[in-house]
Amino acid sequence: MYLIIGKEKIPIKKANTFKEKITGLSLKENIDYGLLIPNCNHIHTFFMYDNIDVLFIDNKNMIMYKYENMSPKRTFKVYEDIKKTSVLELPKNTSKLLNIGDILIFEDEHII
Protein backbone atom coordinates (compact mmCIF):
# COMPACT_ATOMS: atom_id res chain seq x y z
CA MET A 1 0.00 0.00 0.00
CA TYR A 2 1.16 3.55 -0.70
CA LEU A 3 0.18 6.98 0.60
CA ILE A 4 -0.02 9.58 -2.15
CA ILE A 5 1.19 13.07 -1.16
CA GLY A 6 1.39 15.31 -4.19
CA LYS A 7 3.51 13.37 -6.67
CA GLU A 8 5.21 11.28 -4.00
CA LYS A 9 4.27 7.68 -3.15
CA ILE A 10 5.25 6.62 0.35
CA PRO A 11 5.22 2.88 1.11
CA ILE A 12 2.87 2.05 3.98
CA LYS A 13 2.86 -1.11 6.06
CA LYS A 14 -0.13 -2.04 8.19
CA ALA A 15 0.23 -3.16 11.80
CA ASN A 16 -2.04 -6.21 12.02
CA THR A 17 -0.93 -7.91 15.22
CA PHE A 18 -0.81 -6.64 18.78
CA LYS A 19 2.99 -6.88 18.73
CA GLU A 20 3.21 -4.81 15.53
CA LYS A 21 0.91 -2.19 17.05
CA ILE A 22 2.87 -1.95 20.30
CA THR A 23 6.31 -1.74 18.69
CA GLY A 24 5.33 0.54 15.82
CA LEU A 25 8.50 2.03 14.34
CA SER A 26 10.53 1.52 17.52
CA LEU A 27 14.11 0.31 17.06
CA LYS A 28 14.05 1.24 13.37
CA GLU A 29 16.76 3.36 11.77
CA ASN A 30 16.56 5.39 8.55
CA ILE A 31 12.78 5.05 8.37
CA ASP A 32 11.66 5.29 4.75
CA TYR A 33 8.10 3.98 5.02
CA GLY A 34 4.98 4.64 7.04
CA LEU A 35 3.06 2.43 9.44
CA LEU A 36 -0.73 2.42 9.65
CA ILE A 37 -2.01 1.36 13.08
CA PRO A 38 -5.77 0.74 12.94
CA ASN A 39 -8.03 1.17 15.97
CA CYS A 40 -5.50 3.25 17.86
CA ASN A 41 -5.73 6.57 19.70
CA HIS A 42 -2.50 6.58 21.71
CA ILE A 43 1.11 6.17 20.61
CA HIS A 44 4.57 6.41 22.11
CA THR A 45 8.00 7.03 20.65
CA PHE A 46 10.00 5.18 23.27
CA PHE A 47 12.96 3.26 21.83
CA MET A 48 12.86 5.37 18.67
CA TYR A 49 16.11 6.42 17.02
CA ASP A 50 14.65 9.23 14.94
CA ASN A 51 11.80 11.72 14.87
CA ILE A 52 8.59 10.82 13.04
CA ASP A 53 5.47 12.55 11.77
CA VAL A 54 2.21 11.33 13.30
CA LEU A 55 -1.28 11.62 11.83
CA PHE A 56 -4.44 10.55 13.63
CA ILE A 57 -7.11 9.80 11.04
CA ASP A 58 -10.79 8.86 11.19
CA ASN A 59 -12.49 5.96 9.41
CA LYS A 60 -12.79 8.09 6.25
CA ASN A 61 -9.02 8.78 6.23
CA MET A 62 -9.50 12.42 7.24
CA ILE A 63 -6.66 13.90 9.29
CA MET A 64 -7.95 14.83 12.76
CA TYR A 65 -4.63 15.54 14.47
CA LYS A 66 -1.14 16.10 13.15
CA TYR A 67 2.19 16.12 14.96
CA GLU A 68 5.28 16.89 12.86
CA ASN A 69 8.75 15.79 13.89
CA MET A 70 7.73 14.03 17.10
CA SER A 71 10.91 13.26 18.98
CA PRO A 72 11.76 10.03 20.82
CA LYS A 73 10.54 9.38 24.37
CA ARG A 74 7.13 11.02 23.89
CA THR A 75 3.53 9.92 24.13
CA PHE A 76 0.53 11.32 22.32
CA LYS A 77 -3.10 10.51 23.00
CA VAL A 78 -6.28 11.77 21.43
CA TYR A 79 -9.66 11.46 23.08
CA GLU A 80 -11.48 9.98 20.12
CA ASP A 81 -13.30 6.64 19.81
CA ILE A 82 -10.58 4.03 19.39
CA LYS A 83 -12.76 2.03 16.98
CA LYS A 84 -13.02 5.04 14.65
CA THR A 85 -9.42 6.26 14.94
CA SER A 86 -6.20 5.08 13.33
CA VAL A 87 -2.65 6.35 13.48
CA LEU A 88 -0.29 6.82 10.59
CA GLU A 89 3.37 7.04 11.60
CA LEU A 90 5.50 8.54 8.83
CA PRO A 91 9.16 9.39 8.26
CA LYS A 92 10.03 12.82 9.64
CA ASN A 93 9.08 15.84 7.53
CA THR A 94 6.85 13.74 5.26
CA SER A 95 3.57 15.42 6.23
CA LYS A 96 4.54 19.05 5.56
CA LEU A 97 2.04 19.34 2.68
CA LEU A 98 -0.80 17.81 4.73
CA ASN A 99 -3.27 19.66 6.95
CA ILE A 100 -5.94 18.80 9.47
CA GLY A 101 -9.12 18.07 7.51
CA ASP A 102 -7.31 16.66 4.47
CA ILE A 103 -8.44 13.25 3.22
CA LEU A 104 -5.55 10.85 2.72
CA ILE A 105 -5.32 8.90 -0.52
CA PHE A 106 -4.03 5.35 -0.26
CA GLU A 107 -3.22 3.22 -3.28
CA ASP A 108 -2.72 -0.51 -3.45
CA GLU A 109 0.13 -1.65 -5.62
CA HIS A 110 -1.03 -4.48 -7.85
CA ILE A 111 1.68 -6.67 -9.29
CA ILE A 112 0.67 -8.69 -12.34
N, CA, C and O atoms as CSV, one atom per row, in Angstrom:
chain,resi,resn,atom,element,x,y,z
A,1,MET,N,N,0.855,-1.170,0.000
A,1,MET,CA,C,0.000,0.000,0.000
A,1,MET,C,C,0.901,1.232,0.000
A,1,MET,O,O,1.997,1.217,0.560
A,2,TYR,N,N,0.424,2.288,-0.631
A,2,TYR,CA,C,1.160,3.546,-0.703
A,2,TYR,C,C,0.251,4.698,-0.281
A,2,TYR,O,O,-0.960,4.664,-0.500
A,3,LEU,N,N,0.854,5.715,0.326
A,3,LEU,CA,C,0.177,6.978,0.597
A,3,LEU,C,C,0.624,7.947,-0.479
A,3,LEU,O,O,1.819,8.087,-0.739
A,4,ILE,N,N,-0.333,8.615,-1.106
A,4,ILE,CA,C,-0.022,9.580,-2.147
A,4,ILE,C,C,-0.041,10.982,-1.533
A,4,ILE,O,O,-1.064,11.424,-1.009
A,5,ILE,N,N,1.096,11.673,-1.603
A,5,ILE,CA,C,1.189,13.070,-1.162
A,5,ILE,C,C,1.778,13.847,-2.327
A,5,ILE,O,O,2.971,13.746,-2.614
A,6,GLY,N,N,0.943,14.613,-2.988
A,6,GLY,CA,C,1.391,15.310,-4.189
A,6,GLY,C,C,1.780,14.285,-5.234
A,6,GLY,O,O,0.960,13.457,-5.630
A,7,LYS,N,N,3.022,14.333,-5.682
A,7,LYS,CA,C,3.514,13.371,-6.672
A,7,LYS,C,C,4.329,12.262,-6.031
A,7,LYS,O,O,4.884,11.412,-6.727
A,8,GLU,N,N,4.402,12.268,-4.717
A,8,GLU,CA,C,5.208,11.280,-3.997
A,8,GLU,C,C,4.345,10.109,-3.538
A,8,GLU,O,O,3.205,10.287,-3.110
A,9,LYS,N,N,4.914,8.904,-3.637
A,9,LYS,CA,C,4.266,7.683,-3.152
A,9,LYS,C,C,5.109,7.142,-2.002
A,9,LYS,O,O,6.269,6.774,-2.193
A,10,ILE,N,N,4.526,7.096,-0.821
A,10,ILE,CA,C,5.246,6.616,0.354
A,10,ILE,C,C,4.748,5.211,0.687
A,10,ILE,O,O,3.551,5.019,0.896
A,11,PRO,N,N,5.640,4.234,0.739
A,11,PRO,CA,C,5.217,2.880,1.107
A,11,PRO,C,C,4.636,2.870,2.522
A,11,PRO,O,O,5.171,3.502,3.432
A,12,ILE,N,N,3.538,2.145,2.687
A,12,ILE,CA,C,2.868,2.046,3.983
A,12,ILE,C,C,2.692,0.576,4.332
A,12,ILE,O,O,2.179,-0.210,3.536
A,13,LYS,N,N,3.126,0.221,5.529
A,13,LYS,CA,C,2.863,-1.112,6.061
A,13,LYS,C,C,1.715,-0.979,7.058
A,13,LYS,O,O,1.506,0.086,7.638
A,14,LYS,N,N,0.984,-2.052,7.250
A,14,LYS,CA,C,-0.134,-2.036,8.194
A,14,LYS,C,C,0.202,-2.924,9.381
A,14,LYS,O,O,0.626,-4.068,9.213
A,15,ALA,N,N,0.010,-2.391,10.582
A,15,ALA,CA,C,0.231,-3.164,11.803
A,15,ALA,C,C,-1.016,-4.013,12.054
A,15,ALA,O,O,-2.072,-3.484,12.403
A,16,ASN,N,N,-0.894,-5.310,11.876
A,16,ASN,CA,C,-2.043,-6.206,12.016
A,16,ASN,C,C,-2.102,-6.911,13.361
A,16,ASN,O,O,-3.187,-7.216,13.856
A,17,THR,N,N,-0.952,-7.170,13.953
A,17,THR,CA,C,-0.928,-7.908,15.218
A,17,THR,C,C,-0.714,-6.952,16.389
A,17,THR,O,O,-0.294,-5.808,16.212
A,18,PHE,N,N,-1.009,-7.441,17.571
A,18,PHE,CA,C,-0.806,-6.642,18.777
A,18,PHE,C,C,0.663,-6.241,18.907
A,18,PHE,O,O,0.970,-5.099,19.251
A,19,LYS,N,N,1.561,-7.173,18.634
A,19,LYS,CA,C,2.993,-6.882,18.729
A,19,LYS,C,C,3.392,-5.777,17.750
A,19,LYS,O,O,4.141,-4.871,18.114
A,20,GLU,N,N,2.903,-5.846,16.523
A,20,GLU,CA,C,3.215,-4.807,15.531
A,20,GLU,C,C,2.679,-3.446,15.967
A,20,GLU,O,O,3.317,-2.418,15.743
A,21,LYS,N,N,1.503,-3.448,16.592
A,21,LYS,CA,C,0.908,-2.187,17.054
A,21,LYS,C,C,1.699,-1.593,18.216
A,21,LYS,O,O,1.908,-0.382,18.270
A,22,ILE,N,N,2.131,-2.426,19.130
A,22,ILE,CA,C,2.870,-1.951,20.305
A,22,ILE,C,C,4.261,-1.445,19.927
A,22,ILE,O,O,4.706,-0.423,20.450
A,23,THR,N,N,4.942,-2.137,19.038
A,23,THR,CA,C,6.307,-1.738,18.695
A,23,THR,C,C,6.346,-0.606,17.682
A,23,THR,O,O,7.272,0.205,17.699
A,24,GLY,N,N,5.353,-0.538,16.795
A,24,GLY,CA,C,5.329,0.545,15.816
A,24,GLY,C,C,6.643,0.629,15.064
A,24,GLY,O,O,7.127,-0.368,14.528
A,25,LEU,N,N,7.217,1.823,15.028
A,25,LEU,CA,C,8.501,2.032,14.343
A,25,LEU,C,C,9.678,2.052,15.323
A,25,LEU,O,O,10.777,2.484,14.972
A,26,SER,N,N,9.443,1.586,16.542
A,26,SER,CA,C,10.532,1.525,17.522
A,26,SER,C,C,11.674,0.661,17.013
A,26,SER,O,O,11.459,-0.316,16.297
A,27,LEU,N,N,12.879,1.031,17.389
A,27,LEU,CA,C,14.108,0.310,17.065
A,27,LEU,C,C,14.433,0.299,15.569
A,27,LEU,O,O,15.276,-0.480,15.124
A,28,LYS,N,N,13.772,1.151,14.801
A,28,LYS,CA,C,14.049,1.237,13.369
A,28,LYS,C,C,14.955,2.438,13.106
A,28,LYS,O,O,14.816,3.486,13.736
A,29,GLU,N,N,15.877,2.267,12.172
A,29,GLU,CA,C,16.763,3.356,11.766
A,29,GLU,C,C,16.486,3.693,10.302
A,29,GLU,O,O,16.052,2.840,9.528
A,30,ASN,N,N,16.744,4.949,9.935
A,30,ASN,CA,C,16.558,5.394,8.551
A,30,ASN,C,C,15.177,5.000,8.015
A,30,ASN,O,O,15.063,4.342,6.981
A,31,ILE,N,N,14.154,5.407,8.723
A,31,ILE,CA,C,12.782,5.050,8.368
A,31,ILE,C,C,12.425,5.664,7.017
A,31,ILE,O,O,12.518,6.876,6.826
A,32,ASP,N,N,12.019,4.812,6.091
A,32,ASP,CA,C,11.662,5.289,4.751
A,32,ASP,C,C,10.276,4.807,4.322
A,32,ASP,O,O,9.963,4.782,3.131
A,33,TYR,N,N,9.458,4.428,5.285
A,33,TYR,CA,C,8.095,3.979,5.022
A,33,TYR,C,C,7.205,4.409,6.183
A,33,TYR,O,O,7.691,4.824,7.235
A,34,GLY,N,N,5.913,4.306,5.977
A,34,GLY,CA,C,4.975,4.636,7.039
A,34,GLY,C,C,4.355,3.383,7.617
A,34,GLY,O,O,4.433,2.303,7.031
A,35,LEU,N,N,3.734,3.543,8.781
A,35,LEU,CA,C,3.060,2.427,9.435
A,35,LEU,C,C,1.661,2.868,9.821
A,35,LEU,O,O,1.488,3.835,10.563
A,36,LEU,N,N,0.655,2.153,9.312
A,36,LEU,CA,C,-0.733,2.417,9.650
A,36,LEU,C,C,-1.128,1.510,10.801
A,36,LEU,O,O,-1.015,0.288,10.705
A,37,ILE,N,N,-1.595,2.116,11.898
A,37,ILE,CA,C,-2.008,1.361,13.078
A,37,ILE,C,C,-3.511,1.566,13.249
A,37,ILE,O,O,-3.940,2.604,13.752
A,38,PRO,N,N,-4.315,0.583,12.834
A,38,PRO,CA,C,-5.768,0.737,12.938
A,38,PRO,C,C,-6.250,0.616,14.380
A,38,PRO,O,O,-5.599,-0.003,15.222
A,39,ASN,N,N,-7.401,1.222,14.644
A,39,ASN,CA,C,-8.031,1.171,15.966
A,39,ASN,C,C,-7.047,1.566,17.067
A,39,ASN,O,O,-6.777,0.800,17.992
A,40,CYS,N,N,-6.529,2.768,16.940
A,40,CYS,CA,C,-5.505,3.248,17.863
A,40,CYS,C,C,-5.711,4.741,18.115
A,40,CYS,O,O,-5.941,5.510,17.181
A,41,ASN,N,N,-5.627,5.141,19.377
A,41,ASN,CA,C,-5.733,6.570,19.699
A,41,ASN,C,C,-4.639,7.042,20.652
A,41,ASN,O,O,-4.751,8.109,21.255
A,42,HIS,N,N,-3.577,6.241,20.785
A,42,HIS,CA,C,-2.497,6.577,21.709
A,42,HIS,C,C,-1.205,5.933,21.211
A,42,HIS,O,O,-1.155,4.723,20.991
A,43,ILE,N,N,-0.171,6.734,21.036
A,43,ILE,CA,C,1.108,6.169,20.608
A,43,ILE,C,C,2.226,6.643,21.529
A,43,ILE,O,O,2.056,7.568,22.323
A,44,HIS,N,N,3.355,5.993,21.401
A,44,HIS,CA,C,4.568,6.408,22.112
A,44,HIS,C,C,5.735,6.355,21.136
A,44,HIS,O,O,5.680,5.666,20.117
A,45,THR,N,N,6.785,7.090,21.463
A,45,THR,CA,C,7.999,7.032,20.650
A,45,THR,C,C,9.191,6.579,21.493
A,45,THR,O,O,10.331,6.964,21.236
A,46,PHE,N,N,8.908,5.759,22.496
A,46,PHE,CA,C,9.996,5.181,23.273
A,46,PHE,C,C,10.772,4.207,22.381
A,46,PHE,O,O,10.189,3.534,21.530
A,47,PHE,N,N,12.061,4.141,22.580
A,47,PHE,CA,C,12.955,3.259,21.828
A,47,PHE,C,C,13.040,3.636,20.348
A,47,PHE,O,O,13.384,2.801,19.511
A,48,MET,N,N,12.731,4.880,20.031
A,48,MET,CA,C,12.864,5.369,18.666
A,48,MET,C,C,14.249,5.978,18.505
A,48,MET,O,O,14.794,6.561,19.442
A,49,TYR,N,N,14.810,5.839,17.315
A,49,TYR,CA,C,16.110,6.422,17.019
A,49,TYR,C,C,15.999,7.756,16.289
A,49,TYR,O,O,16.969,8.509,16.207
A,50,ASP,N,N,14.824,8.040,15.765
A,50,ASP,CA,C,14.654,9.229,14.942
A,50,ASP,C,C,13.272,9.830,15.185
A,50,ASP,O,O,12.379,9.165,15.710
A,51,ASN,N,N,13.108,11.074,14.804
A,51,ASN,CA,C,11.804,11.721,14.872
A,51,ASN,C,C,10.889,11.125,13.800
A,51,ASN,O,O,11.352,10.571,12.803
A,52,ILE,N,N,9.573,11.255,14.033
A,52,ILE,CA,C,8.589,10.816,13.045
A,52,ILE,C,C,7.465,11.848,12.964
A,52,ILE,O,O,7.297,12.670,13.865
A,53,ASP,N,N,6.709,11.795,11.887
A,53,ASP,CA,C,5.470,12.552,11.775
A,53,ASP,C,C,4.335,11.610,12.147
A,53,ASP,O,O,4.371,10.422,11.824
A,54,VAL,N,N,3.325,12.147,12.832
A,54,VAL,CA,C,2.210,11.328,13.300
A,54,VAL,C,C,0.895,11.969,12.866
A,54,VAL,O,O,0.655,13.154,13.101
A,55,LEU,N,N,0.051,11.164,12.229
A,55,LEU,CA,C,-1.277,11.617,11.834
A,55,LEU,C,C,-2.319,10.706,12.475
A,55,LEU,O,O,-2.233,9.484,12.355
A,56,PHE,N,N,-3.291,11.287,13.146
A,56,PHE,CA,C,-4.443,10.547,13.630
A,56,PHE,C,C,-5.554,10.778,12.615
A,56,PHE,O,O,-5.902,11.920,12.311
A,57,ILE,N,N,-6.110,9.687,12.091
A,57,ILE,CA,C,-7.112,9.799,11.045
A,57,ILE,C,C,-8.395,9.075,11.463
A,57,ILE,O,O,-8.368,8.149,12.273
A,58,ASP,N,N,-9.516,9.519,10.892
A,58,ASP,CA,C,-10.787,8.860,11.189
A,58,ASP,C,C,-11.034,7.729,10.196
A,58,ASP,O,O,-10.173,7.422,9.372
A,59,ASN,N,N,-12.208,7.113,10.275
A,59,ASN,CA,C,-12.487,5.956,9.414
A,59,ASN,C,C,-12.735,6.339,7.950
A,59,ASN,O,O,-12.954,5.464,7.113
A,60,LYS,N,N,-12.701,7.634,7.638
A,60,LYS,CA,C,-12.794,8.089,6.254
A,60,LYS,C,C,-11.452,8.638,5.763
A,60,LYS,O,O,-11.374,9.287,4.720
A,61,ASN,N,N,-10.399,8.362,6.539
A,61,ASN,CA,C,-9.020,8.784,6.234
A,61,ASN,C,C,-8.820,10.296,6.292
A,61,ASN,O,O,-7.913,10.832,5.654
A,62,MET,N,N,-9.668,10.981,7.058
A,62,MET,CA,C,-9.499,12.419,7.245
A,62,MET,C,C,-8.553,12.669,8.424
A,62,MET,O,O,-8.681,12.046,9.477
A,63,ILE,N,N,-7.618,13.577,8.233
A,63,ILE,CA,C,-6.659,13.898,9.290
A,63,ILE,C,C,-7.373,14.697,10.386
A,63,ILE,O,O,-7.924,15.769,10.136
A,64,MET,N,N,-7.349,14.150,11.598
A,64,MET,CA,C,-7.951,14.829,12.755
A,64,MET,C,C,-6.900,15.560,13.579
A,64,MET,O,O,-7.152,16.647,14.098
A,65,TYR,N,N,-5.725,14.959,13.696
A,65,TYR,CA,C,-4.625,15.535,14.474
A,65,TYR,C,C,-3.328,15.274,13.722
A,65,TYR,O,O,-3.167,14.252,13.055
A,66,LYS,N,N,-2.419,16.216,13.849
A,66,LYS,CA,C,-1.138,16.101,13.153
A,66,LYS,C,C,-0.034,16.539,14.107
A,66,LYS,O,O,-0.156,17.555,14.792
A,67,TYR,N,N,1.029,15.772,14.141
A,67,TYR,CA,C,2.193,16.118,14.958
A,67,TYR,C,C,3.422,15.902,14.082
A,67,TYR,O,O,3.765,14.766,13.756
A,68,GLU,N,N,4.083,16.990,13.703
A,68,GLU,CA,C,5.277,16.887,12.863
A,68,GLU,C,C,6.524,16.752,13.727
A,68,GLU,O,O,6.647,17.384,14.776
A,69,ASN,N,N,7.433,15.924,13.266
A,69,ASN,CA,C,8.746,15.791,13.892
A,69,ASN,C,C,8.683,15.421,15.372
A,69,ASN,O,O,9.404,15.994,16.188
A,70,MET,N,N,7.827,14.471,15.715
A,70,MET,CA,C,7.730,14.026,17.105
A,70,MET,C,C,9.032,13.339,17.489
A,70,MET,O,O,9.487,12.417,16.812
A,71,SER,N,N,9.614,13.791,18.564
A,71,SER,CA,C,10.910,13.256,18.981
A,71,SER,C,C,10.737,11.984,19.817
A,71,SER,O,O,9.641,11.695,20.297
A,72,PRO,N,N,11.810,11.236,19.985
A,72,PRO,CA,C,11.758,10.030,20.823
A,72,PRO,C,C,11.375,10.355,22.266
A,72,PRO,O,O,11.504,11.488,22.729
A,73,LYS,N,N,10.901,9.323,22.955
A,73,LYS,CA,C,10.542,9.382,24.374
A,73,LYS,C,C,9.329,10.268,24.635
A,73,LYS,O,O,9.279,10.973,25.643
A,74,ARG,N,N,8.369,10.236,23.749
A,74,ARG,CA,C,7.133,11.019,23.893
A,74,ARG,C,C,5.918,10.093,23.825
A,74,ARG,O,O,6.001,8.964,23.341
A,75,THR,N,N,4.808,10.592,24.314
A,75,THR,CA,C,3.532,9.924,24.129
A,75,THR,C,C,2.545,10.939,23.578
A,75,THR,O,O,2.695,12.144,23.779
A,76,PHE,N,N,1.550,10.442,22.891
A,76,PHE,CA,C,0.531,11.322,22.324
A,76,PHE,C,C,-0.779,10.555,22.320
A,76,PHE,O,O,-0.868,9.456,21.774
A,77,LYS,N,N,-1.789,11.143,22.931
A,77,LYS,CA,C,-3.099,10.506,23.002
A,77,LYS,C,C,-4.157,11.484,22.549
A,77,LYS,O,O,-4.103,12.672,22.866
A,78,VAL,N,N,-5.128,10.971,21.798
A,78,VAL,CA,C,-6.282,11.775,21.425
A,78,VAL,C,C,-7.507,11.140,22.057
A,78,VAL,O,O,-7.574,9.921,22.218
A,79,TYR,N,N,-8.454,11.954,22.406
A,79,TYR,CA,C,-9.655,11.461,23.080
A,79,TYR,C,C,-10.771,11.278,22.065
A,79,TYR,O,O,-11.799,11.954,22.101
A,80,GLU,N,N,-10.533,10.349,21.168
A,80,GLU,CA,C,-11.484,9.976,20.123
A,80,GLU,C,C,-11.791,8.492,20.296
A,80,GLU,O,O,-11.016,7.766,20.919
A,81,ASP,N,N,-12.900,8.046,19.755
A,81,ASP,CA,C,-13.300,6.645,19.812
A,81,ASP,C,C,-12.230,5.783,19.140
A,81,ASP,O,O,-11.924,5.958,17.960
A,82,ILE,N,N,-11.675,4.865,19.901
A,82,ILE,CA,C,-10.579,4.034,19.391
A,82,ILE,C,C,-11.002,3.206,18.180
A,82,ILE,O,O,-10.174,2.905,17.320
A,83,LYS,N,N,-12.283,2.834,18.101
A,83,LYS,CA,C,-12.764,2.033,16.975
A,83,LYS,C,C,-12.895,2.850,15.695
A,83,LYS,O,O,-13.017,2.284,14.609
A,84,LYS,N,N,-12.870,4.171,15.813
A,84,LYS,CA,C,-13.017,5.039,14.652
A,84,LYS,C,C,-11.754,5.847,14.375
A,84,LYS,O,O,-11.768,6.773,13.564
A,85,THR,N,N,-10.663,5.494,15.051
A,85,THR,CA,C,-9.419,6.263,14.942
A,85,THR,C,C,-8.257,5.340,14.589
A,85,THR,O,O,-8.124,4.247,15.139
A,86,SER,N,N,-7.432,5.794,13.677
A,86,SER,CA,C,-6.202,5.079,13.328
A,86,SER,C,C,-5.046,6.065,13.365
A,86,SER,O,O,-5.240,7.280,13.305
A,87,VAL,N,N,-3.850,5.523,13.464
A,87,VAL,CA,C,-2.647,6.355,13.480
A,87,VAL,C,C,-1.797,5.995,12.274
A,87,VAL,O,O,-1.653,4.828,11.910
A,88,LEU,N,N,-1.245,7.021,11.673
A,88,LEU,CA,C,-0.286,6.817,10.593
A,88,LEU,C,C,1.030,7.432,11.027
A,88,LEU,O,O,1.144,8.652,11.151
A,89,GLU,N,N,2.028,6.580,11.260
A,89,GLU,CA,C,3.370,7.042,11.602
A,89,GLU,C,C,4.156,7.138,10.303
A,89,GLU,O,O,4.187,6.192,9.516
A,90,LEU,N,N,4.790,8.280,10.081
A,90,LEU,CA,C,5.500,8.542,8.827
A,90,LEU,C,C,6.933,8.982,9.093
A,90,LEU,O,O,7.242,9.448,10.189
A,91,PRO,N,N,7.810,8.839,8.106
A,91,PRO,CA,C,9.161,9.387,8.263
A,91,PRO,C,C,9.079,10.892,8.545
A,91,PRO,O,O,8.152,11.568,8.099
A,92,LYS,N,N,10.051,11.396,9.284
A,92,LYS,CA,C,10.028,12.818,9.645
A,92,LYS,C,C,9.950,13.709,8.407
A,92,LYS,O,O,10.505,13.399,7.353
A,93,ASN,N,N,9.249,14.817,8.570
A,93,ASN,CA,C,9.081,15.845,7.528
A,93,ASN,C,C,8.317,15.366,6.292
A,93,ASN,O,O,8.373,16.015,5.248
A,94,THR,N,N,7.615,14.255,6.393
A,94,THR,CA,C,6.849,13.742,5.263
A,94,THR,C,C,5.502,14.444,5.127
A,94,THR,O,O,4.972,14.554,4.022
A,95,SER,N,N,4.947,14.918,6.234
A,95,SER,CA,C,3.574,15.425,6.226
A,95,SER,C,C,3.470,16.941,6.069
A,95,SER,O,O,2.410,17.516,6.315
A,96,LYS,N,N,4.542,17.582,5.667
A,96,LYS,CA,C,4.541,19.053,5.562
A,96,LYS,C,C,3.427,19.590,4.670
A,96,LYS,O,O,2.889,20.662,4.948
A,97,LEU,N,N,3.068,18.876,3.607
A,97,LEU,CA,C,2.039,19.342,2.681
A,97,LEU,C,C,0.619,18.983,3.134
A,97,LEU,O,O,-0.354,19.366,2.484
A,98,LEU,N,N,0.499,18.247,4.247
A,98,LEU,CA,C,-0.804,17.807,4.725
A,98,LEU,C,C,-1.309,18.699,5.844
A,98,LEU,O,O,-0.527,19.247,6.622
A,99,ASN,N,N,-2.638,18.840,5.918
A,99,ASN,CA,C,-3.270,19.664,6.946
A,99,ASN,C,C,-4.417,18.918,7.607
A,99,ASN,O,O,-4.968,17.974,7.040
A,100,ILE,N,N,-4.769,19.345,8.800
A,100,ILE,CA,C,-5.941,18.800,9.466
A,100,ILE,C,C,-7.147,19.032,8.565
A,100,ILE,O,O,-7.340,20.131,8.044
A,101,GLY,N,N,-7.952,17.997,8.387
A,101,GLY,CA,C,-9.116,18.072,7.515
A,101,GLY,C,C,-8.881,17.467,6.143
A,101,GLY,O,O,-9.839,17.151,5.436
A,102,ASP,N,N,-7.615,17.298,5.751
A,102,ASP,CA,C,-7.315,16.663,4.467
A,102,ASP,C,C,-7.719,15.187,4.507
A,102,ASP,O,O,-7.647,14.538,5.551
A,103,ILE,N,N,-8.138,14.679,3.365
A,103,ILE,CA,C,-8.444,13.255,3.217
A,103,ILE,C,C,-7.230,12.587,2.574
A,103,ILE,O,O,-6.777,12.992,1.503
A,104,LEU,N,N,-6.714,11.560,3.245
A,104,LEU,CA,C,-5.548,10.852,2.724
A,104,LEU,C,C,-5.952,9.908,1.599
A,104,LEU,O,O,-7.023,9.300,1.635
A,105,ILE,N,N,-5.087,9.794,0.609
A,105,ILE,CA,C,-5.323,8.904,-0.520
A,105,ILE,C,C,-4.324,7.759,-0.451
A,105,ILE,O,O,-3.114,7.955,-0.561
A,106,PHE,N,N,-4.864,6.554,-0.266
A,106,PHE,CA,C,-4.030,5.347,-0.255
A,106,PHE,C,C,-4.234,4.617,-1.566
A,106,PHE,O,O,-5.323,4.630,-2.139
A,107,GLU,N,N,-3.169,3.977,-2.035
A,107,GLU,CA,C,-3.218,3.218,-3.280
A,107,GLU,C,C,-2.617,1.842,-3.031
A,107,GLU,O,O,-1.561,1.716,-2.411
A,108,ASP,N,N,-3.289,0.832,-3.511
A,108,ASP,CA,C,-2.720,-0.511,-3.451
A,108,ASP,C,C,-1.873,-0.718,-4.681
A,108,ASP,O,O,-2.242,-0.303,-5.779
A,109,GLU,N,N,-0.747,-1.357,-4.497
A,109,GLU,CA,C,0.133,-1.653,-5.620
A,109,GLU,C,C,-0.185,-3.059,-6.098
A,109,GLU,O,O,0.038,-4.031,-5.375
A,110,HIS,N,N,-0.699,-3.169,-7.295
A,110,HIS,CA,C,-1.034,-4.478,-7.855
A,110,HIS,C,C,0.094,-4.944,-8.763
A,110,HIS,O,O,0.482,-4.249,-9.702
A,111,ILE,N,N,0.602,-6.106,-8.475
A,111,ILE,CA,C,1.681,-6.671,-9.293
A,111,ILE,C,C,1.081,-7.788,-10.138
A,111,ILE,O,O,0.475,-8.723,-9.615
A,112,ILE,N,N,1.255,-7.678,-11.432
A,112,ILE,CA,C,0.673,-8.685,-12.344
A,112,ILE,C,C,1.786,-9.546,-12.907
A,112,ILE,O,O,1.524,-10.456,-13.694
